[in-house]
Amino acid sequence: MKAIVVQSLGGPQNLALVDLPAPSAGAGQVLIAVEAAGVGLVDVLLRQGAIPGSSAPGFVPGIEVAGTVITVGEGVDRSWLERRVFTMVTGGGYAERVAAEASHLVPLPPTMKAVDAVALGVNALVAEFILRRARVKAGERVLVRGASGGIGVMATQLAARCGAVVAAATSSVARGQRLLQLGASQVLDRAATSAGETPEGFDVILDPVAGPDTASFLGKLNQNGRMVVCGAAGGFPPPDFGMGVLRAFKKSLTFAFLSLDSIATTERAAALKEIFDSAASGELKPVIDESLALESASAAHAKLEAGGVFGKLVLVP
């Protein structure tokens, strides 16, 4: 099979298309013919070796795929054969075939395209669970940082669907117009938010960016406000960022991190089924920046790192 391999840790030029033996489905697993693979920041960080415990060079990146089950392993219900599914894997998604745990599979609605499933996938899951963690309610004022990114466009839609008043931080007028179409009530300039010029008065801040400005955003929260960080596109917060919570002790602020790794597989699958059903009915919109051929993985990574992506980048084997 064709697959993308990280030949050495570092830049996107280290991604190479190679021929590898196709994996087999072990006990409790299925083999999937991959139709679409998501490109995310986690893939970039693993390629760079920036995540503690990152794999040694020679691995195939990719943690989310959609495709068709072509083989089932021992102990797996044969009714999965020929079914179109989405799943998260621990790696190996940038390939024509991938082995996955049968217990992690989520069936796709009949009308859903594989690229749309991946455009929702991990990003919509993270957005759904940060809204739950932040306890977003109708009428609340919500700021979405990095609103043009894969998680941001999903968080904007889902918060608006909850009845929240959404302020979306982004980098251009054109992107702002698209976010307004996705349910945002207000668009804020990302450069101004980074310079500390964001207005105050938010009940909730949903943050896939983090970075050195993390602490300054705590001052934008109302009494009993909540801020949830679900990513670090802007880098890690400074070591003393929590002092902002302590200084505002009388406001009873809540600060939390959210990782999908802390969510049970069954809970993720149930949430994703609801997300797919909402998209199939037209209530939720998959947002794809670009679909690229598998061999263009390095270009996809370079584009993601450059910060020019609105929504999701998808690889198509």
KOLDODO-875927 format. One record per residue: residue in three letters; x, y, z of N, C-alpha, C in turn. Coordinates in steps of 0.05 Angstrom, whole numbers, padded with zeros to 5 digits, always signed. Example, Ala and Ser with C-alpha at 12.3 -4.5 7.8 and 13.67 -1.06 7.14 Angstrom:
2
ALA+00264-00114+00156+00246-00090+00156+00264-00066+00156SER+00257-00045+00142+00273-00021+00143+00258+00001+00157
***
This chain:
317
MET+00017-00024+00000+00000+00000+00000+00018+00025+00000LYS+00006+00047-00008+00020+00073-00007+00014+00085+00021ALA+00035+00097+00032+00032+00110+00058+00052+00133+00061ILE+00047+00151+00079+00065+00173+00085+00081+00166+00110VAL+00107+00169+00109+00124+00163+00131+00140+00188+00139VAL+00143+00191+00166+00160+00212+00176+00189+00201+00176GLN+00204+00209+00156+00231+00198+00153+00250+00208+00175SER+00247+00232+00184+00263+00243+00206+00246+00265+00219LEU+00250+00269+00245+00235+00290+00258+00244+00317+00249GLY+00224+00335+00246+00231+00362+00236+00209+00374+00219GLY+00217+00386+00196+00199+00401+00180+00181+00383+00162PRO+00162+00395+00148+00143+00380+00131+00157+00366+00108GLN+00181+00376+00100+00195+00363+00078+00204+00334+00086ASN+00202+00328+00111+00210+00301+00120+00188+00280+00117LEU+00165+00288+00107+00143+00270+00100+00148+00258+00072ALA+00147+00232+00070+00153+00219+00044+00132+00198+00038LEU+00124+00196+00013+00106+00175+00003+00122+00150-00002VAL+00115+00128+00010+00130+00103+00007+00111+00079+00003ASP+00122+00057-00005+00107+00032-00006+00112+00016+00020LEU+00091+00007+00033+00093-00008+00057+00074-00033+00055PRO+00080-00054+00070+00061-00076+00071+00036-00067+00085ALA+00013-00075+00074-00012-00068+00087-00015-00082+00114PRO-00026-00068+00134-00030-00081+00160-00052-00102+00158SER-00053-00119+00178-00075-00139+00179-00092-00133+00204ALA-00116-00143+00203-00135-00139+00226-00130-00160+00247GLY-00120-00152+00270-00116-00170+00292-00142-00176+00306ALA-00141-00190+00328-00164-00197+00344-00177-00171+00354GLY-00203-00168+00350-00218-00144+00358-00215-00121+00340GLN-00201-00125+00317-00196-00103+00299-00210-00107+00272VAL-00210-00085+00256-00219-00086+00228-00197-00073+00211LEU-00198-00080+00185-00180-00066+00166-00198-00048+00149ILE-00189-00023+00147-00205-00003+00133-00190+00007+00108ALA-00205+00007+00086-00195+00020+00062-00200+00050+00065VAL-00179+00065+00069-00181+00093+00076-00190+00110+00052GLU-00211+00126+00056-00221+00144+00036-00214+00173+00042ALA-00209+00179+00067-00202+00206+00076-00187+00204+00102ALA-00167+00221+00105-00152+00222+00131-00149+00251+00139GLY-00154+00257+00164-00152+00285+00173-00124+00293+00179VAL-00118+00319+00174-00092+00331+00180-00097+00350+00203GLY-00083+00345+00225-00087+00362+00249-00061+00371+00261LEU-00064+00389+00281-00040+00399+00295-00025+00377+00309VAL-00039+00357+00319-00026+00335+00333-00006+00321+00313ASP-00014+00318+00288+00003+00306+00268+00029+00322+00265VAL+00025+00348+00264+00048+00367+00261+00067+00364+00284LEU+00056+00365+00308+00073+00363+00332+00088+00337+00334LEU+00074+00315+00327+00088+00289+00327+00110+00288+00306ARG+00105+00300+00283+00126+00301+00262+00150+00317+00272GLN+00145+00338+00287+00167+00355+00297+00181+00342+00321GLY+00168+00321+00333+00179+00310+00357+00174+00328+00381ALA+00154+00345+00380+00148+00365+00401+00131+00354+00423ILE+00120+00330+00420+00103+00319+00441+00120+00299+00457PRO+00121+00301+00484+00136+00282+00500+00128+00253+00493GLY+00148+00236+00489+00142+00209+00482+00135+00204+00453SER+00141+00225+00436+00136+00222+00407+00150+00198+00395SER+00138+00187+00375+00149+00163+00362+00176+00170+00349ALA+00192+00149+00347+00217+00152+00332+00212+00155+00302PRO+00230+00167+00287+00225+00169+00258+00219+00142+00245GLY+00203+00143+00224+00195+00119+00210+00166+00112+00214PHE+00151+00128+00229+00123+00122+00234+00105+00136+00213VAL+00081+00125+00211+00060+00136+00193+00041+00153+00211PRO+00039+00179+00205+00022+00196+00222-00008+00192+00214GLY-00025+00207+00228-00053+00207+00222-00069+00193+00243ILE-00087+00208+00257-00102+00196+00279-00132+00194+00274GLU-00142+00202+00250-00170+00200+00244-00174+00194+00215VAL-00191+00175+00209-00196+00166+00182-00226+00160+00178ALA-00234+00160+00153-00261+00150+00145-00257+00133+00121GLY-00272+00111+00119-00269+00093+00097-00287+00069+00100THR-00281+00047+00086-00298+00023+00086-00283+00000+00098VAL-00297-00015+00115-00286-00039+00128-00284-00061+00107ILE-00260-00072+00103-00256-00092+00083-00248-00119+00095THR-00240-00120+00120-00233-00145+00134-00239-00142+00163VAL-00249-00163+00175-00253-00163+00204-00236-00184+00217GLY-00225-00178+00241-00208-00196+00255-00224-00215+00273GLU-00210-00232+00287-00222-00251+00305-00238-00237+00326GLY-00263-00247+00330-00280-00236+00351-00296-00212+00343VAL-00294-00203+00318-00309-00180+00308-00333-00188+00292ASP-00356-00175+00298-00381-00181+00284-00377-00176+00254ARG-00383-00196+00238-00379-00194+00209-00398-00174+00196SER-00418-00164+00211-00436-00144+00199-00422-00118+00194TRP-00397-00115+00205-00381-00091+00199-00370-00091+00171LEU-00368-00114+00158-00357-00115+00131-00373-00098+00112GLU-00358-00083+00096-00369-00065+00075-00383-00041+00086ARG-00382-00037+00112-00395-00013+00123-00376+00011+00123ARG-00386+00034+00118-00370+00059+00117-00370+00070+00146VAL-00346+00076+00155-00342+00084+00183-00322+00107+00186PHE-00323+00119+00209-00303+00138+00219-00290+00125+00243THR-00265+00130+00247-00252+00121+00272-00227+00138+00278MET-00220+00138+00303-00195+00150+00312-00176+00127+00317VAL-00151+00131+00309-00130+00111+00313-00106+00123+00327THR-00088+00107+00336-00064+00117+00350-00042+00126+00330GLY-00047+00122+00304-00027+00129+00284-00033+00111+00259GLY-00021+00119+00237-00023+00102+00213-00045+00111+00194GLY-00057+00134+00199-00080+00143+00183-00072+00153+00155TYR-00048+00163+00151-00039+00173+00125-00031+00149+00108ALA-00050+00133+00100-00044+00108+00085-00069+00099+00071GLU-00065+00080+00052-00088+00069+00038-00103+00049+00054ARG-00090+00037+00075-00103+00018+00092-00095+00024+00121VAL-00113+00019+00140-00106+00022+00168-00122+00002+00185ALA-00109-00010+00204-00122-00028+00223-00133-00011+00246ALA-00157-00017+00255-00170-00001+00277-00185-00020+00295GLU-00188-00011+00320-00204-00026+00339-00233-00024+00332ALA-00247-00047+00331-00275-00048+00323-00292-00032+00343SER-00284-00032+00368-00299-00018+00389-00298+00012+00386HIS-00281+00022+00368-00278+00051+00364-00293+00061+00339LEU-00305+00043+00324-00318+00050+00299-00344+00065+00303VAL-00349+00085+00286-00374+00100+00286-00385+00098+00257PRO-00408+00086+00252-00419+00084+00225-00425+00112+00214LEU-00422+00115+00188-00429+00140+00174-00457+00139+00165PRO-00472+00161+00166-00498+00162+00153-00495+00156+00123PRO-00515+00144+00110-00512+00136+00082-00504+00158+00063THR-00513+00183+00069-00507+00205+00050-00481+00220+00056MET-00467+00213+00078-00444+00228+00086-00419+00220+00070LYS-00405+00239+00060-00379+00234+00046-00357+00230+00067ALA-00338+00214+00059-00315+00209+00077-00301+00235+00085VAL-00297+00253+00066-00282+00278+00071-00298+00295+00091ASP-00325+00294+00090-00341+00309+00109-00339+00297+00137ALA-00339+00270+00138-00337+00257+00164-00311+00265+00178VAL-00289+00266+00163-00263+00274+00174-00262+00304+00181ALA-00276+00320+00165-00277+00349+00171-00291+00354+00197LEU-00310+00337+00204-00324+00339+00230-00306+00325+00251GLY-00306+00298+00251-00288+00282+00266-00278+00293+00292VAL-00252+00292+00295-00239+00301+00320-00245+00330+00327ASN-00246+00347+00307-00251+00375+00313-00278+00380+00325ALA-00299+00368+00314-00326+00371+00325-00328+00358+00352LEU-00315+00335+00356-00315+00322+00382-00303+00340+00403VAL-00280+00352+00398-00267+00370+00417-00286+00393+00423ALA-00297+00405+00401-00315+00428+00405-00339+00420+00422GLU-00350+00397+00417-00374+00388+00433-00367+00385+00463PHE-00344+00373+00468-00337+00368+00496-00327+00393+00510ILE-00315+00412+00496-00308+00437+00510-00333+00453+00517LEU-00354+00452+00500-00379+00465+00507-00391+00452+00531ARG-00390+00425+00533-00401+00411+00556-00385+00418+00581ARG-00358+00418+00579-00341+00424+00602-00346+00453+00611ALA-00351+00471+00593-00355+00499+00600-00384+00505+00608ARG-00402+00485+00604-00430+00488+00611-00443+00512+00597VAL-00439+00514+00571-00449+00537+00556-00479+00536+00555LYS-00492+00558+00561-00521+00560+00561-00531+00582+00542ALA-00556+00579+00534-00568+00599+00516-00566+00627+00529GLY-00560+00646+00512-00559+00674+00521-00532+00683+00532GLU-00514+00664+00537-00488+00671+00547-00470+00682+00525ARG-00452+00699+00533-00433+00711+00513-00408+00694+00513VAL-00401+00683+00490-00379+00664+00487-00359+00674+00467LEU-00333+00674+00475-00311+00681+00457-00298+00655+00447VAL-00295+00652+00422-00281+00630+00410-00254+00641+00399ARG-00232+00633+00411-00206+00640+00400-00199+00621+00377GLY-00183+00631+00358-00176+00614+00335-00200+00604+00320ALA-00220+00621+00316-00246+00612+00306-00245+00602+00277SER-00224+00608+00263-00222+00599+00235-00210+00571+00233GLY-00198+00561+00254-00186+00534+00253-00207+00512+00254GLY-00197+00487+00253-00214+00465+00251-00232+00462+00276ILE-00221+00466+00300-00238+00465+00324-00255+00490+00326GLY-00243+00513+00319-00257+00539+00322-00283+00540+00306VAL-00282+00531+00280-00307+00533+00264-00328+00515+00275MET-00320+00492+00287-00340+00475+00299-00351+00486+00326ALA-00333+00497+00342-00342+00510+00367-00360+00533+00362THR-00355+00549+00341-00372+00571+00334-00400+00561+00327GLN-00402+00541+00310-00428+00530+00302-00443+00518+00326LEU-00429+00502+00342-00442+00488+00364-00451+00507+00386ALA-00435+00528+00392-00443+00547+00412-00467+00563+00403ALA-00467+00571+00377-00489+00586+00366-00515+00569+00367ARG-00511+00543+00361-00535+00525+00361-00546+00522+00390CYS-00529+00526+00410-00538+00525+00438-00553+00550+00446GLY-00553+00571+00428-00566+00596+00434-00547+00616+00447ALA-00521+00611+00447-00502+00630+00458-00497+00653+00438VAL-00488+00675+00448-00480+00698+00431-00450+00695+00427VAL-00442+00689+00403-00414+00681+00397-00398+00703+00385ALA-00376+00709+00398-00356+00727+00387-00333+00710+00376ALA-00327+00712+00350-00307+00695+00338-00282+00712+00331ALA-00259+00703+00342-00234+00717+00337-00220+00704+00313THR-00214+00721+00292-00202+00711+00268-00184+00732+00256SER-00172+00726+00233-00150+00743+00223-00157+00760+00198SER-00181+00757+00187-00187+00773+00163-00217+00778+00161VAL-00223+00798+00145-00252+00805+00141-00266+00782+00126ALA-00252+00770+00107-00265+00748+00092-00271+00725+00110ARG-00253+00718+00127-00258+00696+00146-00280+00703+00165GLY-00280+00728+00174-00301+00738+00191-00329+00735+00179GLN-00331+00741+00154-00357+00738+00140-00366+00709+00140ARG-00347+00691+00135-00354+00662+00135-00363+00653+00163LEU-00350+00664+00184-00358+00656+00211-00385+00667+00219LEU-00392+00691+00209-00419+00702+00213-00440+00683+00200GLN-00433+00673+00177-00451+00654+00163-00454+00628+00179LEU-00434+00621+00195-00435+00597+00210-00447+00601+00238GLY-00456+00625+00244-00471+00629+00268-00459+00649+00288ALA-00435+00660+00282-00423+00680+00300-00440+00705+00299SER-00442+00718+00322-00457+00744+00324-00438+00768+00321GLN-00413+00763+00326-00393+00785+00326-00366+00773+00317VAL-00350+00789+00303-00323+00780+00295-00303+00799+00308LEU-00282+00788+00320-00261+00804+00332-00235+00799+00317ASP-00219+00819+00315-00193+00817+00301-00173+00801+00318ARG-00162+00780+00307-00144+00763+00323-00119+00779+00332ALA-00109+00797+00315-00085+00812+00323-00092+00830+00347ALA-00116+00841+00348-00124+00858+00370-00127+00841+00396THR-00138+00817+00393-00141+00800+00417-00113+00793+00428SER-00094+00788+00410-00067+00781+00419-00054+00805+00433ALA-00062+00829+00425-00050+00853+00437-00065+00862+00462GLY-00083+00846+00471-00098+00852+00495-00121+00871+00492GLU-00130+00875+00467-00151+00895+00461-00179+00882+00460THR-00181+00856+00467-00207+00843+00467-00225+00856+00487PRO-00250+00862+00480-00269+00873+00501-00273+00852+00523GLU-00283+00863+00546-00289+00845+00568-00318+00836+00567GLY-00326+00821+00587-00355+00814+00589-00363+00788+00578PHE-00345+00768+00578-00352+00742+00567-00358+00723+00591ASP-00378+00707+00586-00385+00686+00606-00368+00662+00602VAL-00360+00657+00577-00344+00633+00570-00323+00640+00549ILE-00299+00629+00551-00279+00630+00530-00271+00602+00523LEU-00274+00595+00497-00266+00569+00487-00240+00573+00472ASP-00219+00559+00480-00192+00566+00471-00176+00543+00461PRO-00174+00540+00434-00155+00520+00423-00128+00531+00417VAL-00122+00556+00426-00098+00570+00419-00077+00570+00442ALA-00086+00578+00466-00068+00580+00489-00046+00600+00483GLY-00021+00593+00488+00001+00611+00482+00006+00631+00504PRO+00024+00651+00498+00032+00670+00519+00010+00689+00528ASP-00012+00691+00512-00034+00709+00519-00055+00696+00537THR-00051+00671+00544-00072+00657+00559-00081+00672+00584ALA-00062+00682+00600-00070+00695+00625-00086+00720+00620SER-00080+00736+00599-00094+00761+00595-00124+00756+00589PHE-00131+00733+00578-00159+00728+00572-00176+00722+00597LEU-00163+00713+00619-00178+00709+00643-00190+00735+00653GLY-00178+00757+00648-00189+00783+00656-00212+00792+00639LYS-00219+00777+00618-00242+00784+00601-00267+00770+00611LEU-00265+00753+00631-00288+00737+00640-00305+00752+00660ASN-00331+00748+00657-00350+00758+00677-00347+00742+00703GLN-00361+00751+00724-00363+00736+00749-00374+00708+00742ASN-00363+00688+00755-00370+00660+00750-00364+00651+00721GLY-00346+00665+00708-00339+00658+00680-00322+00633+00679ARG-00322+00620+00655-00308+00595+00651-00291+00597+00626MET-00266+00587+00628-00248+00586+00605-00238+00558+00603VAL-00240+00546+00579-00231+00519+00574-00211+00519+00551VAL-00187+00510+00556-00166+00507+00536-00165+00479+00526CYS-00167+00476+00499-00169+00449+00487-00146+00444+00467GLY-00127+00462+00465-00106+00460+00446-00084+00480+00452ALA-00063+00479+00437-00040+00497+00441-00029+00506+00414ALA-00047+00515+00396-00037+00524+00370-00018+00547+00372GLY-00020+00563+00394-00002+00586+00398+00021+00580+00417GLY+00023+00554+00424+00044+00547+00443+00033+00543+00471PHE+00050+00535+00490+00041+00530+00517+00037+00556+00532PRO+00019+00557+00551+00016+00581+00568+00041+00585+00585PRO+00046+00610+00594+00069+00614+00612+00065+00600+00639PRO+00086+00593+00653+00084+00578+00677+00066+00591+00699ASP+00065+00617+00699+00050+00631+00720+00022+00640+00711PHE+00012+00629+00689-00014+00639+00679-00036+00636+00699GLY-00035+00616+00717-00056+00612+00736-00059+00634+00757MET-00039+00652+00759-00041+00674+00778-00064+00692+00772GLY-00072+00692+00746-00096+00709+00739-00121+00699+00752VAL-00124+00673+00756-00147+00662+00769-00146+00670+00799LEU-00123+00668+00811-00120+00675+00839-00125+00705+00844ARG-00115+00722+00826-00119+00751+00830-00148+00758+00828ALA-00163+00743+00812-00192+00748+00809-00209+00730+00826PHE-00198+00723+00850-00211+00703+00867-00240+00709+00872LYS-00247+00735+00877-00275+00742+00883-00294+00738+00860LYS-00284+00734+00836-00301+00730+00813-00309+00700+00810SER-00296+00683+00826-00303+00654+00824-00300+00643+00796LEU-00277+00649+00784-00273+00639+00756-00266+00609+00756THR-00271+00597+00733-00264+00569+00729-00246+00567+00705PHE-00223+00553+00708-00205+00548+00686-00201+00518+00684ALA-00202+00508+00659-00199+00479+00655-00185+00473+00628PHE-00173+00450+00628-00162+00439+00603-00181+00416+00594LEU-00181+00411+00568-00197+00389+00558-00182+00373+00537SER-00178+00347+00542-00166+00329+00522-00185+00307+00516LEU-00188+00299+00491-00205+00276+00485-00196+00251+00498ASP-00170+00249+00505-00160+00225+00518-00173+00220+00544SER-00186+00241+00556-00199+00238+00582-00228+00229+00579ILE-00238+00227+00554-00266+00220+00549-00268+00191+00542ALA-00286+00176+00554-00289+00148+00549-00296+00143+00519THR-00286+00121+00508-00292+00114+00480-00321+00113+00474THR-00337+00102+00491-00366+00099+00487-00379+00127+00486GLU-00370+00145+00504-00381+00172+00505-00373+00187+00479ARG-00349+00184+00470-00341+00197+00445-00357+00187+00422ALA-00361+00161+00420-00376+00149+00398-00405+00159+00398ALA-00418+00161+00421-00445+00170+00423-00447+00199+00414ALA-00428+00216+00422-00428+00244+00414-00424+00247+00385LEU-00405+00230+00374-00399+00233+00345-00423+00224+00328LYS-00438+00204+00337-00462+00195+00323-00482+00219+00321GLU-00485+00233+00343-00503+00256+00343-00493+00278+00324ILE-00467+00282+00324-00455+00302+00307-00459+00295+00277PHE-00454+00270+00270-00459+00261+00243-00488+00264+00235ASP-00506+00256+00253-00534+00259+00247-00542+00288+00243SER-00531+00306+00259-00537+00334+00256-00526+00345+00229ALA-00503+00335+00221-00492+00344+00195-00509+00333+00172ALA-00517+00308+00175-00533+00295+00154-00560+00309+00150SER-00571+00321+00172-00596+00335+00170-00593+00364+00163GLY-00568+00373+00160-00562+00401+00152-00560+00420+00175GLU-00561+00411+00200-00559+00429+00223-00531+00437+00229LEU-00512+00421+00220-00483+00427+00225-00468+00424+00199LYS-00450+00442+00194-00436+00443+00168-00407+00434+00170PRO-00399+00413+00156-00370+00407+00155-00356+00429+00139VAL-00333+00437+00148-00319+00459+00135-00291+00449+00127ILE-00288+00446+00100-00263+00436+00089-00247+00458+00075ASP-00224+00463+00085-00207+00483+00071-00197+00473+00044GLU-00187+00448+00044-00177+00436+00019-00174+00406+00023SER-00181+00391+00002-00175+00362+00000-00151+00358-00018LEU-00131+00344-00008-00107+00340-00023-00101+00310-00026ALA-00086+00303-00048-00078+00275-00051-00059+00268-00029LEU-00057+00242-00024-00040+00232-00002-00011+00241-00006GLU-00001+00241-00030+00026+00249-00035+00032+00278-00029SER+00011+00294-00024+00014+00322-00018+00013+00327+00012ALA+00019+00307+00028+00018+00310+00057+00037+00332+00067SER+00061+00334+00055+00080+00355+00063+00069+00383+00058ALA+00056+00386+00035+00043+00412+00029+00021+00418+00049ALA+00006+00398+00056-00016+00402+00076-00005+00411+00103HIS+00017+00398+00112+00029+00406+00137+00041+00434+00136ALA+00053+00441+00114+00064+00467+00111+00042+00489+00112LYS+00020+00483+00099-00003+00502+00099-00014+00505+00127LEU-00017+00483+00141-00028+00484+00168-00009+00500+00186GLU+00017+00496+00184+00036+00510+00201+00036+00540+00194ALA+00031+00547+00169+00031+00575+00161+00007+00590+00171GLY-00013+00576+00181-00037+00589+00193-00057+00599+00173GLY-00056+00588+00148-00075+00598+00128-00099+00580+00124VAL-00106+00564+00143-00128+00544+00139-00154+00554+00152PHE-00175+00551+00137-00202+00556+00148-00217+00530+00148GLY-00220+00518+00172-00233+00492+00174-00212+00470+00174LYS-00217+00449+00158-00201+00425+00159-00186+00419+00133LEU-00162+00409+00135-00147+00398+00113-00151+00368+00113VAL-00156+00356+00089-00161+00328+00087-00144+00315+00066LEU-00132+00292+00072-00117+00277+00052-00135+00255+00041VAL-00133+00251+00014-00149+00230+00001-00131+00211-00013PRO-00128+00186-00003-00110+00166-00016-00119+00160-00044
***
